[in-house]
Amino acid sequence: KILNKKGLSNIKVDRYAGKNQRDIIKYLNRGFPVIVLVQGGNHWVVVSGYKSSHLGFRGQTGLNQILFFVQNNWQNQIWNWQTLNLKFDRRSSAWYKLSRTFGGTSFKPGTIIVFKKK
């Protein structure tokens, strides 16, 4: 509804669970930022881009060399793929299971919110 009111009716918003850093890159390549649940399921950030790092240690390949541009609490930051951790820690996993029992949160590890053109 908000997008329609702002004249952006051609944009669709979807939420997915079970995603990883490669999925984030896939959606970024479509030209939109990705909203990501991090820090054991306790915090949301916006990922607006990525780049390959040439400052990695010898032998690092793939995701080890990717840096993500993150907006975190109104600050622009650069995170590596380990910092952009989409997994829930033990405490968050237990809370998720308990809250689901009583009709609570539907957020799961790897939850991302993406924008797409209709």
Disulfide bonds with the S-S distance in Angstrom:
none
